[in-house]
Amino acid sequence: MRYYADTDGERKRMQKFLGDFRELPTLRAAKNAMQQELVTINQNVGAPSRITLTFRTAATQWLKDCEQRKQKPVKVSVAHLWRGILRRHLLPLLGELSLADCGNRTMKSLIERLAKKNLSPQTIHSICAVMKQVVSSATDADGNQLFPMIWNRRFIDMPSVDPSKQNTPCFTAEQVSQIVASASGERLRMATILLASSGLRIGEMTGLECKHFDGSCLKIEQSVWEQKVCTPKTRAAYRNVDLTPEVCTLLREFIGQRTSGFIFNSCHRKPITSVNLMVRELHPLLKSLGIPKSGFHAFRRYRNTHLRQTRCPDSLLKYWMGHSSKGMSDLYDKSSEDLAYRRDVCRAMGVGFVVPKTVLSGVTGVSEDSTKTLETIAAIG
């Protein structure tokens, strides 16, 4: 857009780029963006007009503020998820709608359209949550909401989420043993052993560096998303995860003489891409074994299930899994700070699956400790 502005007492012609066709796909969107910019220039109010503020403009500003704010800025992965929800579902339907009109009736119409796409109730909940945040993010110069809204659940008829119908795949001990034994390549074998024996999130595993392994436990202080190093998911994710002796031996063997860099690195010494590892190596392996296709989180669910079945103390289970503790008794419990106690419990719990003697390809054998662990679990059952 072009406009005139007074600069140092002189009237000069100015030019400003508002966006490309992806950001402003229609003529109405371009006019709304131009009108908003003119309001800022002519009135010098710093906030768009209530009438001209569209959902697209508010969503763009909201996402920018979430990434740049000082108090709890959202993670890169979360911003990527929200950006995808806006691009695929919300902006095509609500992009040019005035934010003042984004109320209960609009929400009800949105839910009806999303239901016709056969989206799951949880997905619909996530999409509507983004819409609510965008509407509540619009504020005036004093920080007050421009469009305070009371959402009527009965009127908008939001589908209820049934936890029993959600897809939460979990490997069994026999399946983990098959995966570990049949894994082709040292990297995939070590990755599956480490995920199943520690319960790490895949981003936490790919973010591990040699300095994070002290010979008996892993120190989780960073994560990786799309080969970018970032902070772990939550505060509780900062932790030390103890490993059984046989897994420590395999991990030392896998690291070898390396003293720095990522434990699971690519040929360019960057962290591996979890999607490539899953699609190119894990999924073909699962297909060959006749195991239903699952992601790396199935190993984490297996570890959580195994610890519960072996009667692991609840405080240590939450600590190792990186789950937040609730309740005053959890705050008083300092079991996670007792290193000797943690190691004793870790050895007693075991891993629950057959651990090979080596991660080297072409070498077979079963660890004696893992055999004892399986016999102990069978006795408990």
N, C-alpha and C positions, 0 to 999 in steps of 0.2 A: 504494500500500500504506500501511497505518497501523500504527504500532507505538509502544511506550512507551520513553522514554529519560530517563536521569537528567541533568538540567541544573541546575547550581548547587545541588545537593543536593535538588532537587525532581523528582518523577516527572511528566513531561509526555507528553501524547499527540502524536506527530509524524505527519506525512503526507509522502510522497514519490512523485513521478511517475516511473514506470519506463519508459514508452514508449507509443506508440500502436499501432494494429492493424497498421500496416505493419512496425514493428520487432518486435512480439510477436504474430504472427498466430494462434497456437494457445494453448490453456490450458496445455499443458506448457511452452511457451516462457515464459509469464508466471510460472508456478511456479518455473521454474529461475532466472529473473531475481530473483524475490523471495527465493529461498533464498540466492542469491549475496549479495544485499544484507544479509540477516540475518546471514550468516557474518561479513561485514565489521563490522557493528554489534556483535554479541555477542562476537566473539573479538578484534576490533581488530587483525587480522593484515595487512590491506592487500592480500591476495591471495585469490582465490576458492578454494574447495575443489577438490581434484583430481577428485572425483566429480561435483560439480555444474557444473563448467566445461564449457560446451557450445561447439561450433564457432561458433555465431552470436555468442556473447558474446566469444570470443577474437578473431574476425574484426573485430568492431566496435572493440575496443581496439587491435588491431594496426594498422588503418587510421588510427585517430586518432593513434597514436604515430608512424606514418610521416610524417604531415603536420606534426606539431608538434615532432619531434625536432630537436636542434641540429646533429647530424652528418648531412649529406647528406639533408635533407628532400626527399621526393618532390615532383615538380611537380604542378600542378593537373591537367594533362591525364592524367598517369599515375594519379593518385588517382581520377580520373573513370573511367578504363579498368578499374582494379581493382574499383571500386564496382559497375560494370556486370557484371563477371564474377561477383562474389559474388551480386548480385541475380538474375541470369538462370540461373546454372548451379550454383553451390555451395550457397547457402543453401536452395533448395528441396529438395535431396537430402541435405545434411549438417547443416542448421541446428540441429536438436535432438539431434544425435548428440554423445555425450560426446567431448571432445577426446582422451581416453585411448584411444578406440577407432578413431581416425583413423590407421590404419596401412597396411601394404601391402595387406591384403585389401580395405580400404575404397577405397584408390586403384585397385586392379584393377577393382572393381565400378563406380567412377566412370568409368573409361576406357571400359568396355563400354557404359555408358549414353550417354556422349558420342558414341561411334562410331555408335550407332544413330540419332543426330540428323544424321548425314552431315556432321559438322564436319571441317574439314581437320586434318591431323596437327599443323600449327603452332599452330592454335587450341587443340587439346587440350593441347599442351605448355604454352601460356600459362596455361590454366586450372589445370593440375596444379601449375605453379610457384607460383601464388597459394595453393593448398592447402598446399603444403610450407612456405611462409613463415608461414602462420597457425599451423601446428602447432609450428614451431620458435620462434615468438614468445612462447609461454607460459613465463614464468620465475618463480622464487620470489623472496623478498625479497633474496636475495644475488646475483641475476642468473643463476642456473643454470637450464638448461632443465628444465621439468617432465616433458616427454615427448621425450627424445632418440630419434631414429628413424634407422635405417639403411635406406634405400630400396633394394629389390631390383628392378633394372630388368628382369631376366629374368622374375621372378614377376609383376610388374604388367603386363608386355607393352605397354609404351608404343610407339605407332606411330612409325616413323622418318620424318623429314622429308626429302623429296627436293628439294633446291634447284632442280633443273631443272623441277620441276612447280609451283613457286610463281608466283603472278601478279605479274609485275614489268613492267608496260607501259612502253614507251619510244617517244616520237615520233621519226620520222625527220626529216632536214633538209627534205625536200619537204613533209611534213605540217606542220612548224612554219611554213614559208613560207606555206602555204595558210591556216593559222589566223591568222597575223598579218595577212595581206592581207584576209581576210574578216571579221575581228573588227569588230563593230558597236559603236561607242562608244569614246571616247578611253581610258577607264579600262581596259577589257578588253584593248584593243590594247597599251597601255603595259605592263600587267601581264604579258601573254604574252611580249612582247619582253624585259622585264627578267628574267623567270624563265628563259627559254631562253638568255639571254646571260650570266647570272651564276650559275645553279645554286642560287639561294637556296631555302631551305625556305619554304613558303607562310606560316608564322607569322613568319618573319624579314622577309619582304617586307611583310606587313601591319603590322609593327611599325616600319617605317622612318618617320622624321620628317625634315623638311626639313634639320635640323641634321646629319643623318647623311650627307648628300651634299655633298662638297666641290668638285664639278665634274668629278672624274675617277674617284673610287672611292666605295664605300659602306662605312660603318663599322657593323658588326653588333655591337650591344651589348644588344639586347633583342628579345623576341619577343612575339607576341600570340596568345592562345588564348581564343576566345569573347569577343572584345572586351576582354579583360583583359591588361594588360601584365605580362609575367613575364620571367625570365631565359632566355637561349638554351638549347638542348638540352644541350650539353656545354661543357667549357672550350675545346675546339678550335673551337667555334662563334663565339667572340669573335674577330673577324678583320676585315680590310679587303679587300673584293672589288673588284678593278680592273675597269673597264668600257672597252670600245672607244670611240673618239672619236664614232662615229655614234650609239651608244646614249646616250652622255653628252649629246649635242645634243638627242636626243628627250626625255630625262628633264628637262633644263632647260626645254624647251618645255612639257612637261606640268605642271611645278611652277609656271611662270609667275612672278608677282610675290610669291608666298607666301614667307614667311621663317620660319614656325613651323607647328606642327601636323603631323599625319600626312600623308605623301605621298599615300597612298590612303585617303581619309577618306570618311565617309558625309555625308549632309545635316546631321547633328547634330555634325559635326566629330569623330566618333569613328572608330576604325579600322574598315574594312569587315569584314564577316563572310565568311570564306573559303568557308563552305558555301553561302551565298546566291550568291556570285560563281560558284561551280562549277555549282550546280544550275540557276540561272536564266539564266546567260549562256554558260558554257563548254560544258556538255553539249548544249544545243540547237545550238550552233555546230558541234560535232563531228558531231552527227547529220545536219545539213544537208550537211556535207562528206563524209559516208560514212566517217568515221574512227571506229574503235572507242572506246567510252566509256572515259575514263581520268581520273584526278585530276591535280592540279597537280604531283605528284611525278614524272610522266612527263617534264616539262620538265627536272627536275633530273637524271634519268637520261640524258636527251639531252645535257645539257651535259657530264656526266662522260664519256660515250662520245665526244663530239666532241673533248674535250681529249686523250683517249688516242689517238684516230685521227690527230691532228695532232702527235703526239709531244711533248706538253707535259711538261716536267720533273716527275717524280713528286712532288717536295717542294712545288712550287707547286700542283699538282693537288689534293693533300690540303689544302693551306692554303686555297685558294679554296673548295673544297667543304665545309670545316669538318670534315674527318675527322681522327681522332687519328693521330699518327705513332708508329710502333713501331720500336725498334732504336736503337742508340747513334749510328749515322750520321745518323739523322733528328734526333736531339738536337743533333748538332754542326752540322747544316746551318742556315745563317742567310740563305738566299736570300730568304725571305719578308720579311726586314727591309730588303732593298735595294729601295727604291722605284723607282729608274730601271730596274733589271733587271726588276721585276715589270711595269712598264708596257710595256717593249719586248716581253716575252713575250706579254702580253695582246694587243697589236696584231698580233703575228705569228700568234697562234692564231686570231684572228677569232671570229666567232659561228657560221659554217657555214650560215646561212639568209639569205634575202633580207630586208634591213632597209628599211622604207619611209623616204622622206625626211621624213615628218611623221607625227605621231599624230593630227592633226586629221581628223575624219570627213569623208568626201567628197573628200579630196585623195589622189591616187595618185602613185606615183613610187618609184624604187628608189635606194638609196644606192650611190655608186660604190665605196665601201670594201667593201661586202658583195659586190658583183659580183666584185671582185678576190679576195676571200677564197674564194668558190666556185670560181673558176678555179684557185686554188692547191691547194685540196683535190682537185679533179679531177686535177690534175697528179701529186699525191702518190699518189692511188689508181692 
